[in-house]
Amino acid sequence: MKSTVSIADLEAKVQSLVRPERMEHIRRVAELAREIARNNGLDPERAYLAGLLHDAARDLPEEELRRLAPPENEVEEAHPLALHGRAARALAASWGVRDEEVLEAIEGHVYGVDPENGIGMALYVADVSEPGRGVNEEIRELALAGRLKEAYRLAVRNKVHYLKAKKIPIHPRTLEIYHSL
């Protein structure tokens, strides 16, 4: 189902909530998600929409994140920033976005999505590999070459290995996705 609000209106809402540097990242992710989707036979405009909204809650205060997305496990309780995907989903829904795959992509960009969610995989890969980050070029290239599932698998694997190496607690959903791939 399509959203009931225009892209321009949504962009203005997001821009009002985030720092300028974050908005630049959001625009790069949205454009890359669109390109990845196009190269993998997915709807590029739905991927763009997910990219535009994915970090809408990223700069909100901790109290607001907890209000929009109450912690569901120890990782979220200890690391409230892990809530920003679910909080962004709540914002998107409140703004009229009704596309369930897009909403799941927004929520799952933090810890991963079911591999059946192509828009979610495109967003996840775009977020971890957008050029402004300066990392994961090989993941981006795989996705742009039409090998999205392979790129997604590598992105999730890299995230888990990175978190383990840094001794950072791994979200249960990330581990679930990691073991399913």
Secondary structure, 3 states (H helix, E strand, C coil): CCCCCCHHHHHHHHHHHCCHHHHHHHHHHHHHHHHHHHHCCCCHHHHHHHHHHCCCCCCCCHHHHHHHCCCCCHHHHHCHHHHHHHHHHHHHHHCCCCCHHHHHHHHHCCCCCCCCCHHHHHHHHHHHHCHHHCCCHHHHHHHHCCCHHHHHHHHHHHHHHHHHHCCCCCCHHHHHHHHHC
